[in-house]
Amino acid sequence: MKRIIIKSGLSLAAFSMLLSACNKFEDLNKNPKEANENQVQEEFLINGSIINAQMDPGVAERSFVLIWKAAAHQQLDDGITSGIGNDEWSNAYYTSCTGWLTSINAAIQLGEQKIQSGSINEYTANLLQVARIWRAYLLSELSDNYGPVAIDAYKSTNPDFASVKDVYYYLLAELKDASAKLKTDQAPTDAMKKLDPAYSYDFKKWQRYANSMRLRLAMRLSEVDPAKAKAEFEAAVSGDLITDMSQAFQVQEKPGWDALTGVMSREWNEQMMSTTMENLYNGLGSVKTADQLTDAVYQPYIRPADWAGLQLTDHFPTTSNDPLAGFWFDGLPQTIDPRAYKAFIPGGDFSNTNFCRYPSWNRKAWEQTARPLMKNSTDTAVLLDGKMAWNGSTNGDWGDKGTNNRSYFWPAAYPRMSQQFRSSTSKRIFFAPWEVQFLIAEAAVRGWNVPVSAKAAYEKGIALNFEYWGVSNFLGTYLASNDYNTVGTSVNFDHIAEPPVSHTMNFKNGYTGAPGTVEIKYPVNNLYKNGSAKNDQLTKIITQKYIAQMPWLPLEAWNDQRRLGLPFFENPNVEQALPGLPALSSSNYMTSSVKNFPQRIKYPALVRNTNPKGYDQAVQNLGGAEEITTPLWWAKKQ
């Protein structure tokens, strides 16, 4: 009987992890470095890697929610968004991801050894290509978090760390070669289908995923290496791509506490809507709230289009470039992107089947919408009711305003993530068809050779995402809209007129009740075209891509913002200085800068302690500064 030898670089601990992920390793008394080919099958290792990469709740909370979603401004968090790292969280993700990579590298090693020895079956070659495609994704995920990573790791104790450029060149070459070598006409057995949680070993879909992933990674290089980006993109776009949800890379979640449990399922995570999301949604698309929320209960809360809300500058911060800093919106917007009310459910909307009643052990936290604002430690200023109040949450330091604000970060008073994403019953999306369309639209705007126009791809991307959210009945009105959202961007692809400097809005003094008017300025995004553009076609594309990717792809949303400075992210509040963001101060908070936003995760101490040579290589490839604010190779530098 031929034997497959696992190279010694797969440590006993790592290989034990592989065994636990693969149900058919039956004889654990044998040498863990040596197994015959009937015991070690690539599909079990691939399955284990894909499933474990869904993240168990401990890793998901620390990585997907508290790092990715926070950095992407999809929710509030004062850790990484304030420039503060957490070694425990970094270690949880790093060790997990390298474990997933250990599994998939073992599958690749086995496939290559079987081919070399001639001990193959009809699926060996295809499984090898699938494993290479999945490894490319995992390496891109790891690199997009940290920067330089080991390409040829998991075979030696202390691997070398490659530059981000080398990582990306390697991944693009891997995807190209693996896609070309897949035999897409090969049909899997019923037993094999059960071991692929994404595609049931439909090899045609794996090829679509590889080609689509190549588009994503090629576009990542658009600002730093445009010639390479263009060449790779144009080559990949001619292949078969992910074009509808039946081809999307997605994995079914399930309740419990294991790798398939929902990434947003932890009840103690408030998952409140961010100010960035609020500003992008509000006014976008000309679709009226009254036409979306038709029940009578909502109508008294709908506010005029020119309403700014209650001005409460003693309790809400004003030291950020959020256009409505210091205001509390006491109702529902007149018009809003129709996906907003599907993604976030207003406080007090108890009849909504997707209203989130977390934490289940503290009914008051989700039911009590009215909270008193405090002038100081003894005097009540006003009772602030968050029922049907549409407000995002802002990051940074609120200073005394936060201390004196009993509504601050109170879950019941804010729109929160729909329960459909929190109950572990959805499919987690890794790559959806709308992303392909928005990538093609961006490529067309750049003048690259693509099969359709920028407008056609842009509108197709929106249509696909509207279908996912179940709001396609509003598509016509939405695509034709020239209305600006709070940051000055409209939907109509042909409408590229820039918004005025400001617009007049009505408000009420939240303390005295006195009415007034105020000039609300559209924010200047210094990170994109030096602040000269708010409504050009690339801004529209990335705005729509950002909204569409929420909530499943926060890492991609963060990647686009780091790469382009789009969409507009408000600076963290600096009512008091933020030690993690020393460049941001009370004198420059109206100016956007890469130094005001997290650019990466710091390597865990584990890397420094166990592989000092590799760590030094990584820091050198970063440019000599191992900081959260150090931009990656493909990202904006200023």
MIZAKOL-254813 format. One line per 5 residues: number of its first residue (from 0); their letters; for each residue y negated, z negated, x of C-alpha. Coordinates in steps of 0.25 Angstrom, whole numbers, m for minus. Last residue first. Layout:
NUM) a) Y,Z,X  ...
# end
This chain:
637) qkkaw) m241,m11,m7  m227,m8,m1  m221,0,m13  m206,m1,m13  m196,8,m7
632) wlptt) m194,0,6  m195,m13,m1  m207,m21,m3  m208,m35,3  m214,m45,m7
627) ieeag) m201,m53,m8  m202,m55,7  m193,m51,19  m204,m45,27  m200,m37,39
622) glnqv) m201,m23,34  m190,m24,24  m181,m17,34  m184,m28,44  m180,m39,33
617) aqdyg) m167,m32,30  m163,m31,45  m166,m45,47  m158,m49,35  m146,m40,40
612) kpntn) m147,m47,54  m148,m61,47  m136,m59,39  m130,m72,33  m143,m80,33
607) rvlap) m153,m70,30  m145,m63,19  m141,m77,13  m156,m81,13  m157,m71,1
602) ykirq) m165,m58,4  m179,m58,m3  m180,m50,m15  m189,m38,m16  m203,m33,m19
597) pfnkv) m209,m44,m27  m223,m42,m33  m237,m45,m28  m235,m39,m14  m233,m26,m20
592) sstmy) m247,m26,m25  m254,m26,m38  m269,m30,m38  m275,m39,m50  m269,m51,m43
587) nsssl) m278,m50,m31  m287,m62,m30  m277,m72,m37  m267,m69,m27  m255,m60,m23
582) aplgp) m252,m57,m9  m245,m71,m8  m234,m67,m18  m223,m77,m16  m234,m89,m15
577) laqev) m240,m85,m28  m254,m90,m29  m258,m97,m42  m263,m90,m54  m256,m78,m47
572) npnef) m249,m71,m58  m239,m60,m54  m245,m46,m53  m243,m37,m65  m233,m26,m63
567) fplgl) m237,m12,m66  m225,m2,m67  m224,2,m56  m228,m2,m42  m220,10,m37
562) rrqdn) m208,5,m29  m209,m10,m32  m211,m8,m47  m200,2,m47  m190,m7,m40
557) waelp) m194,m19,m50  m191,m10,m62  m178,m6,m55  m174,m21,m53  m178,m24,m67
552) lwpmq) m167,m14,m72  m161,m20,m85  m173,m25,m92  m181,m17,m92  m178,m3,m86
547) aiykq) m185,4,m97  m198,m3,m95  m199,m1,m80  m195,14,m82  m206,16,m92
542) tiikt) m216,10,m83  m211,18,m71  m212,31,m79  m226,28,m84  m231,23,m71
537) lqdnk) m225,36,m65  m233,44,m75  m247,39,m73  m252,27,m82  m256,16,m73
532) asgnk) m262,23,m61  m273,20,m51  m267,6,m47  m265,10,m32  m256,21,m37
527) ylnnv) m246,10,m41  m246,m3,m35  m260,m6,m38  m257,m6,m53  m270,m9,m60
522) pykie) m269,m16,m73  m274,m10,m86  m286,m19,m89  m288,m27,m101  m302,m28,m106
517) vtgpa) m304,m40,m115  m308,m43,m129  m310,m56,m136  m306,m65,m147  m308,m80,m147
512) gtygn) m295,m88,m150  m300,m100,m141  m288,m102,m132  m281,m89,m133  m293,m81,m132
507) kfnmt) m290,m68,m141  m289,m54,m136  m293,m40,m138  m291,m29,m128  m300,m19,m121
502) hsvpp) m294,m9,m112  m295,m8,m97  m295,2,m85  m292,13,m94  m278,19,m95
497) eaihd) m274,30,m86  m271,43,m93  m256,48,m90  m252,51,m103  m241,62,m101
492) fnvst) m230,52,m100  m234,45,m113  m230,30,m110  m243,23,m106  m247,14,m94
487) gvtny) m259,6,m93  m254,m8,m89  m254,m14,m104  m248,m2,m110  m256,11,m112
482) dnsal) m254,19,m124  m252,34,m122  m239,34,m130  m231,47,m133  m218,42,m127
477) ytglf) m219,29,m135  m222,36,m148  m210,45,m146  m201,34,m141  m202,24,m152
472) nsvgw) m190,27,m160  m182,26,m146  m183,11,m147  m169,7,m145  m170,1,m131
467) yefnl) m161,10,m124  m166,22,m132  m180,18,m128  m175,18,m113  m169,32,m115
462) aigke) m182,37,m121  m191,31,m110  m182,38,m99  m183,51,m107  m198,50,m108
457) yaaka) m199,48,m93  m189,59,m90  m196,69,m98  m210,65,m93  m206,66,m78
452) svpvn) m200,80,m81  m185,83,m80  m175,87,m69  m181,81,m57  m188,87,m45
447) wgrva) m197,76,m39  m212,77,m43  m215,62,m42  m217,62,m57  m203,69,m59
442) aeail) m197,58,m50  m203,47,m59  m197,54,m72  m184,55,m65  m183,41,m62
437) fqvew) m188,38,m76  m177,46,m82  m166,40,m73  m171,26,m77  m170,29,m92
432) paffi) m155,32,m90  m152,18,m86  m147,11,m73  m142,m3,m71  m142,m7,m86
427) rksts) m136,m20,m90  m129,m18,m103  m132,m28,m114  m124,m40,m120  m128,m51,m109
422) srfqq) m137,m58,m119  m150,m56,m112  m153,m41,m113  m151,m41,m128  m159,m54,m129
417) smrpy) m172,m46,m127  m180,m51,m115  m192,m61,m119  m205,m60,m126  m213,m72,m123
412) aapwf) m216,m86,m130  m202,m90,m131  m199,m90,m116  m210,m99,m112  m215,m93,m98
407) ysrnn) m229,m99,m100  m231,m104,m114  m234,m118,m109  m246,m113,m101  m252,m123,m93
402) tgkdg) m243,m122,m81  m244,m107,m82  m259,m107,m82  m259,m117,m71  m253,m106,m62
397) wdgnt) m247,m94,m68  m240,m90,m55  m233,m76,m56  m226,m69,m66  m231,m64,m80
392) sgnwa) m224,m65,m93  m226,m55,m104  m232,m57,m118  m229,m52,m132  m231,m63,m141
387) mkgdl) m221,m62,m153  m220,m78,m153  m227,m82,m141  m236,m93,m147  m246,m99,m139
382) lvatd) m251,m113,m144  m265,m115,m138  m272,m124,m129  m264,m136,m129  m271,m147,m121
377) tsnkm) m263,m157,m112  m259,m151,m99  m269,m140,m99  m273,m129,m108  m259,m128,m113
372) lprat) m253,m116,m120  m244,m121,m131  m231,m113,m134  m227,m105,m146  m214,m97,m145
367) qewak) m204,m108,m147  m191,m100,m149  m186,m96,m135  m189,m108,m127  m187,m118,m139
362) rnwsp) m173,m113,m141  m169,m119,m127  m153,m118,m125  m153,m103,m129  m163,m100,m118
357) yrcfn) m164,m89,m123  m165,m85,m137  m169,m70,m134  m174,m62,m146  m165,m49,m146
352) tnsfd) m161,m51,m161  m176,m52,m164  m178,m62,m176  m183,m73,m166  m195,m65,m161
347) ggpif) m202,m78,m156  m205,m73,m143  m205,m58,m141  m192,m50,m138  m192,m42,m125
342) akyar) m184,m29,m122  m184,m24,m136  m198,m28,m139  m203,m20,m126  m195,m8,m128
337) pditq) m205,m2,m139  m216,m2,m128  m228,m9,m135  m238,m7,m146  m246,m18,m153
332) plgdf) m242,m29,m144  m235,m41,m150  m242,m55,m151  m250,m65,m144  m252,m58,m130
327) wfgal) m256,m69,m120  m267,m65,m111  m271,m70,m97  m266,m58,m90  m267,m46,m99
322) pdnst) m268,m35,m88  m258,m42,m79  m265,m41,m66  m262,m56,m63  m270,m68,m62
317) tpfhd) m273,m71,m76  m263,m81,m80  m260,m86,m94  m264,m100,m98  m279,m101,m96
312) tlqlg) m280,m86,m98  m275,m86,m112  m281,m74,m118  m273,m71,m131  m268,m57,m134
307) awdap) m273,m44,m127  m274,m36,m141  m278,m21,m140  m266,m16,m147  m266,m25,m158
302) riypq) m256,m37,m159  m243,m37,m166  m239,m52,m170  m241,m51,m185  m231,m39,m185
297) yvadt) m219,m45,m179  m213,m53,m190  m214,m41,m200  m203,m33,m193  m207,m20,m187
292) lqdat) m206,m23,m172  m206,m9,m166  m216,m2,m175  m225,m14,m175  m225,m15,m160
287) kvsgl) m231,m2,m160  m226,9,m150  m238,15,m142  m229,16,m130  m234,5,m121
282) gnyln) m244,m5,m127  m237,m17,m121  m224,m13,m113  m229,m12,m99  m238,m25,m100
277) emtts) m227,m33,m107  m217,m29,m96  m226,m33,m85  m229,m46,m92  m215,m49,m92
272) mmqen) m206,m51,m104  m198,m65,m104  m184,m65,m98  m183,m81,m100  m172,m82,m91
267) wersm) m165,m95,m95  m155,m88,m104  m149,m80,m93  m144,m66,m99  m153,m57,m91
262) vgtla) m142,m51,m82  m132,m51,m93  m118,m56,m90  m110,m46,m83  m109,m53,m69
257) dwgpk) m104,m66,m76  m110,m77,m85  m107,m73,m99  m112,m63,m109  m109,m48,m105
252) eqvqf) m117,m37,m99  m113,m22,m100  m116,m14,m87  m126,m2,m87  m127,11,m78
247) aqsmd) m133,20,m89  m124,33,m92  m123,30,m107  m138,26,m107  m142,40,m104
242) tildg) m146,49,m93  m140,43,m80  m140,54,m70  m132,66,m67  m137,73,m54
237) svaae) m150,81,m52  m158,68,m51  m150,63,m39  m155,75,m29  m169,74,m34
232) feaka) m169,59,m33  m164,59,m19  m174,69,m14  m186,63,m21  m183,49,m15
227) kapdv) m180,54,m1  m194,61,m1  m201,50,m8  m197,39,2  m206,27,m1
222) eslrm) m211,29,m14  m199,37,m21  m188,28,m14  m184,21,m27  m184,34,m33
217) alrlr) m171,38,m25  m165,25,m29  m166,27,m44  m162,42,m43  m150,38,m35
212) msnay) m146,28,m46  m147,39,m56  m137,48,m47  m128,36,m45  m128,32,m60
207) rqwkk) m125,46,m65  m114,47,m55  m108,34,m61  m110,40,m75  m101,52,m71
202) fdysy) m91,42,m65  m89,35,m78  m82,23,m72  m84,14,m84  m99,16,m81
197) apdlk) m105,3,m80  m95,m8,m81  m85,0,m72  m71,m7,m71  m67,m4,m86
192) kmadt) m68,11,m84  m58,10,m73  m47,5,m82  m50,16,m92  m48,26,m81
187) paqdt) m60,33,m75  m63,48,m77  m67,57,m65  m77,68,m69  m88,61,m61
182) klkas) m81,62,m47  m92,54,m39  m95,60,m26  m109,65,m28  m113,52,m35
177) adkle) m108,44,m23  m115,53,m13  m129,52,m20  m128,38,m23  m124,34,m8
172) allyy) m135,42,m3  m145,36,m11  m140,22,m8  m141,25,7  m155,30,7
167) yvdkv) m159,18,m2  m152,8,8  m158,15,20  m172,14,14  m170,m1,10
162) safdp) m167,m4,24  m153,m7,28  m147,m21,30  m136,m23,40  m123,m30,36
157) ntsky) m119,m44,40  m105,m47,36  m100,m33,35  m94,m24,24  m103,m29,13
152) adiav) m115,m21,18  m117,m7,21  m130,m5,14  m136,m19,18  m149,m22,11
147) pgynd) m164,m19,14  m173,m22,1  m170,m34,m6  m169,m31,m21  m169,m16,m21
142) slesl) m159,m17,m10  m149,m24,m18  m151,m16,m30  m150,m3,m22  m137,m8,m15
137) lyarw) m131,m11,m29  m134,3,m34  m129,10,m22  m116,1,m23  m114,6,m37
132) iravq) m115,20,m32  m105,18,m21  m95,11,m30  m96,22,m39  m93,32,m28
127) llnat) m81,24,m23  m76,23,m37  m76,39,m38  m68,40,m25  m57,30,m29
122) yenis) m56,35,m43  m44,45,m41  m36,35,m33  m37,32,m18  m29,27,m7
117) gsqik) m32,38,3  m36,29,14  m50,33,15  m52,35,0  m47,20,m2
112) qeglq) m56,15,9  m68,22,3  m65,16,m10  m62,2,m5  m75,2,3
107) iaani) m83,7,m9  m77,m4,m18  m79,m15,m8  m94,m10,m7  m95,m12,m22
102) stlwg) m90,m26,m21  m98,m30,m9  m110,m24,m16  m108,m33,m28  m107,m44,m19
97) tcsty) m120,m40,m11  m127,m40,m25  m122,m54,m28  m126,m60,m14  m140,m54,m15
92) yansw) m142,m57,m30  m139,m72,m29  m145,m73,m15  m159,m68,m20  m158,m78,m32
87) edngi) m155,m89,m22  m166,m84,m12  m177,m84,m23  m189,m77,m19  m204,m79,m24
82) gstig) m213,m68,m24  m220,m71,m37  m211,m61,m45  m199,m66,m37  m200,m79,m43
77) ddlqq) m210,m80,m55  m202,m73,m65  m206,m67,m78  m199,m54,m83  m198,m39,m82
72) haaak) m207,m40,m70  m198,m32,m61  m198,m43,m51  m194,m53,m63  m183,m44,m68
67) wilvf) m177,m42,m54  m179,m56,m49  m177,m66,m60  m169,m58,m69  m160,m48,m62
62) sreav) m159,m57,m49  m158,m72,m52  m154,m70,m67  m144,m60,m63  m138,m67,m52
57) gpdmq) m135,m80,m60  m131,m71,m72  m120,m63,m65  m126,m50,m60  m122,m36,m66
52) aniis) m119,m33,m51  m106,m41,m53  m101,m30,m63  m104,m18,m54  m98,m25,m42
47) gnilf) m86,m29,m49  m83,m16,m56  m85,m9,m42  m75,m18,m36  m65,m16,m47
42) eeqvq) m67,m1,m47  m64,m1,m32  m50,m6,m33  m44,m17,m25  m31,m21,m29
37) nenae) m24,m8,m29  m30,m4,m16  m24,m16,m9  m32,m28,m5  m37,m34,9
32) kpnkn) m49,m42,12  m45,m52,1  m32,m55,7  m22,m57,m4  m22,m69,m13
27) ldefk) m32,m64,m23  m22,m55,m29  m27,m50,m42  m40,m42,m39  m40,m34,m52
22) ncasl) m52,m41,m58  m62,m37,m48  m75,m45,m47  m68,m57,m41  m61,m49,m31
17) lmsfa) m74,m43,m26  m80,m58,m25  m68,m61,m16  m71,m49,m7  m85,m55,m5
12) alslg) m80,m69,m2  m70,m63,8  m80,m55,14  m81,m40,13  m84,m36,27
7) skiii) m70,m37,30  m67,m24,25  m58,m24,12  m45,m17,16  m39,m8,6
2) rkm) m24,m7,7  m14,4,5  0,0,0
# end
